[in-house]
């Protein structure tokens, strides 16, 4: 790290703490060094840290990166002792213990991991009581380690405790309850307890449905999906893909493609979405599923978003299959999702499918996966892949636009994936005159772009007119982009506040107030309101000033370009997406008929929480209908 003109310049995360004495920089560096497991602690921990403690964190992370397990655990224990000595809160100690436990387990030091988890559980029990739902992750991690060590009686006791807590909190058919039942069933299989296995089989029999259930309402209240039906407890979403990752030769779907760059590959894949899926969530199996005995694949599909199958194809076969898919779809549009830093092929597939399902996208979902290292320490390596990946993606765009019969191509790029997209457009746009579709793009959406702000602004003039609408989602609450700014010494295009980008022809939406993941970086897919805004954009192409969008115009301060602010109060909650599904499904019917049909389905509900959930959905539907100038109906309260 050097200092120029009073500004600290860092060559990157590994040396960040060495001279980071400014208060704000120490916070930033602490977040960079300790990784996502400790980011949960947030600035409150960083503010209380001494230089000795920050140094211990740095040494811990450095030893982890070099895979020096004993050394890393020593420094981690040093950090733990210093946190205790400096009066760290129970929450801070618990988070550090969780981090140490996760690392120890990954390094094969299971007994040390058990010790850390038991200490963390004691702290959390003292803070929350013995039956709080927040205890479940620790109980689950402990159960996993006991299963791995074949201490089945201890694992069973922990899992039974989890079931009691989850059933009291969520009911008998919540996805968390069903997932815990699957884990418990694995324990009973390992101990040859045939009767217990059969009993859990009976509990796992969720009534099959072919329709999507209304959020928050148990029972048979369902809504037809235009695109994805349910069977055996899950839906299947087909995603067509392009990638310049090299094949590994491994037949397992999650391991089909690796981290090195190679020629352009084509194919399609299938991702399963559980019946219990919640909008804007990406239900993910824990590590236990890798070693739990005899867990049926159907059970996992009905609980988690899973990459189920990958089918590589030669280019001609890909074009033929994609043509058929587009022809048979309700809409001839396609969307292509481009992932960011620290994402694997599997990560990208699951996110693209989740978006397609949550958007109830009537066209064909696609993705482009470039060779990210899928590692927190792989940022520089990921950056080195941008240009070659952009060239390969340009070739992919030419194929999709010119040969497959798609009406419009929508592209949603996230984080560093925006750099790949910009590089691809640089190679693709000059060839437009040769293609059958001179203007193939519908919506180009830049979400949280980890792109140099000046580079984005200089590149943008070449993009004007190539799409029906160009949208930038930016946020001043994006911790990941703040870290990138410190790393590069330059602001990012996805920043908001004083750095927000104002350009003619670009709809900039400031998402700063939107609740999202811990880094505030994946808000575009991890928040129901944001997904709804994307739905309106891709489904109807609504402008930011449309009453159906979530945008509120912001004073342009003398600038002719308006910045739009995401209205959190207007667009929040999964019930908004549920209402949008109803509007999509029944849009050809009068509003009164829509409300009457849904009201008839839920009129028999007697449980207050279910009626409240139903009323919230209908309230949102009424609001959407009213803003579209249609009369609204109402469920009798």
PEMO-V244383 format. One record per residue. NEAR is the number of other ideal C-beta (glycine too) atoms within 8 Angstrom. Layout:
# PEMO-V244383
NEAR ; NEAR
This chain:
# PEMO-V244383
11 ; 4 ; 8 ; 6 ; 3 ; 4 ; 7 ; 9 ; 9 ; 13 ; 5 ; 9 ; 11 ; 6 ; 9 ; 15 ; 12 ; 6 ; 6 ; 14 ; 6 ; 7 ; 6 ; 6 ; 11 ; 14 ; 11 ; 13 ; 15 ; 14 ; 12 ; 11 ; 12 ; 13 ; 9 ; 8 ; 10 ; 12 ; 12 ; 8 ; 12 ; 9 ; 6 ; 8 ; 13 ; 12 ; 8 ; 9 ; 12 ; 7 ; 7 ; 7 ; 12 ; 14 ; 9 ; 13 ; 15 ; 11 ; 10 ; 14 ; 11 ; 9 ; 13 ; 10 ; 8 ; 6 ; 5 ; 8 ; 10 ; 6 ; 8 ; 13 ; 14 ; 9 ; 12 ; 14 ; 9 ; 11 ; 13 ; 12 ; 8 ; 12 ; 12 ; 8 ; 6 ; 10 ; 5 ; 10 ; 6 ; 9 ; 8 ; 13 ; 14 ; 11 ; 13 ; 15 ; 14 ; 13 ; 13 ; 15 ; 15 ; 11 ; 12 ; 13 ; 13 ; 6 ; 9 ; 6 ; 10 ; 11 ; 6 ; 11 ; 15 ; 12 ; 8 ; 13 ; 15 ; 9 ; 9 ; 14 ; 12 ; 8 ; 12 ; 14 ; 10 ; 7 ; 7 ; 8 ; 5 ; 5 ; 7 ; 9 ; 8 ; 7 ; 14 ; 11 ; 7 ; 12 ; 14 ; 14 ; 14 ; 13 ; 15 ; 12 ; 13 ; 13 ; 17 ; 8 ; 7 ; 6 ; 8 ; 11 ; 6 ; 9 ; 13 ; 11 ; 8 ; 13 ; 14 ; 9 ; 9 ; 13 ; 12 ; 9 ; 14 ; 14 ; 10 ; 6 ; 6 ; 8 ; 7 ; 6 ; 8 ; 10 ; 11 ; 9 ; 14 ; 14 ; 11 ; 13 ; 12 ; 15 ; 14 ; 13 ; 15 ; 13 ; 13 ; 12 ; 11 ; 10 ; 7 ; 5 ; 8 ; 6 ; 6 ; 9 ; 11 ; 8 ; 8 ; 13 ; 9 ; 7 ; 8 ; 12 ; 6 ; 9 ; 5 ; 8 ; 9 ; 6 ; 10 ; 11 ; 10 ; 13 ; 12 ; 11 ; 12 ; 6 ; 6 ; 5 ; 10 ; 10 ; 12 ; 7 ; 12 ; 8 ; 9 ; 12 ; 7 ; 13 ; 8 ; 8 ; 11 ; 12 ; 13 ; 10 ; 13 ; 9 ; 15 ; 14 ; 13 ; 15 ; 12 ; 14 ; 15 ; 9 ; 10 ; 8 ; 3 ; 6 ; 3 ; 6 ; 10 ; 8 ; 8 ; 12 ; 11 ; 9 ; 7 ; 7 ; 10 ; 8 ; 5 ; 9 ; 12 ; 13 ; 11 ; 13 ; 14 ; 11 ; 16 ; 13 ; 13 ; 14 ; 11 ; 11 ; 11 ; 9 ; 11 ; 12 ; 8 ; 9 ; 11 ; 7 ; 9 ; 8 ; 6 ; 12 ; 9 ; 5 ; 7 ; 11 ; 7 ; 6 ; 11 ; 6 ; 6 ; 8 ; 11 ; 13 ; 14 ; 14 ; 13 ; 11 ; 13 ; 10 ; 12 ; 10 ; 7 ; 9 ; 7 ; 8 ; 10 ; 6 ; 8 ; 6 ; 9 ; 14 ; 11 ; 8 ; 11 ; 13 ; 11 ; 8 ; 12 ; 14 ; 8 ; 5 ; 11 ; 6 ; 8 ; 10 ; 14 ; 15 ; 17 ; 13 ; 15 ; 15 ; 14 ; 12 ; 10 ; 11 ; 11 ; 8 ; 11 ; 9 ; 10 ; 13 ; 16 ; 14 ; 13 ; 14 ; 14 ; 14 ; 16 ; 14 ; 12 ; 12 ; 11 ; 13 ; 11 ; 10 ; 13 ; 12 ; 16 ; 14 ; 15 ; 13 ; 15 ; 17 ; 14 ; 16 ; 10 ; 9 ; 7 ; 7 ; 7 ; 12 ; 12 ; 7 ; 9 ; 13 ; 8 ; 6 ; 12 ; 13 ; 7 ; 9 ; 15 ; 16 ; 11 ; 13 ; 17 ; 14 ; 9 ; 13 ; 13 ; 11 ; 14 ; 15 ; 13 ; 10 ; 8 ; 12 ; 7 ; 14 ; 5 ; 11 ; 14 ; 14 ; 12 ; 14 ; 13 ; 14 ; 14 ; 12 ; 12 ; 19 ; 12 ; 16 ; 15 ; 12 ; 15 ; 15 ; 13 ; 11 ; 11 ; 11 ; 10 ; 5 ; 9 ; 11 ; 5 ; 5 ; 11 ; 4 ; 7 ; 6 ; 8 ; 10 ; 12 ; 11 ; 16 ; 13 ; 13 ; 15 ; 12 ; 17 ; 14 ; 15 ; 13 ; 10 ; 13 ; 7 ; 9 ; 15 ; 10 ; 7 ; 10 ; 12 ; 6 ; 8 ; 12 ; 9 ; 6 ; 10 ; 11 ; 7 ; 11 ; 13 ; 13 ; 13 ; 14 ; 17 ; 16 ; 10 ; 10 ; 14 ; 12 ; 12 ; 14 ; 10 ; 11 ; 10 ; 12 ; 13 ; 11 ; 8 ; 8 ; 8 ; 7 ; 14 ; 16 ; 18 ; 16 ; 11 ; 7 ; 3 ; 8 ; 12 ; 12 ; 8 ; 9 ; 6 ; 7 ; 11 ; 10 ; 14 ; 14 ; 14 ; 14 ; 12 ; 7 ; 13 ; 5 ; 11 ; 8 ; 8 ; 10 ; 11 ; 12 ; 10 ; 16 ; 15 ; 14 ; 11 ; 13 ; 12 ; 15 ; 19 ; 16 ; 13 ; 14 ; 13 ; 13 ; 13 ; 14 ; 13 ; 9 ; 7 ; 10 ; 9 ; 8 ; 11 ; 7 ; 9 ; 5 ; 9 ; 12 ; 10 ; 12 ; 8 ; 8 ; 9 ; 3 ; 10 ; 4 ; 3 ; 6 ; 4 ; 10 ; 7 ; 10 ; 14 ; 12 ; 17 ; 9 ; 10 ; 4 ; 8 ; 11 ; 9 ; 8 ; 11 ; 13 ; 13 ; 15 ; 14 ; 14 ; 13 ; 12 ; 13 ; 12 ; 10 ; 10 ; 10 ; 6 ; 3 ; 8 ; 6 ; 11 ; 8 ; 9 ; 15 ; 15 ; 9 ; 10 ; 15 ; 12 ; 7 ; 8 ; 14 ; 8 ; 4 ; 11 ; 4 ; 7 ; 5 ; 7 ; 13 ; 11 ; 8 ; 13 ; 16 ; 10 ; 11 ; 16 ; 15 ; 9 ; 13 ; 15 ; 12 ; 10 ; 12 ; 13 ; 10 ; 8 ; 8 ; 4 ; 8 ; 7 ; 11 ; 12 ; 7 ; 12 ; 5 ; 3
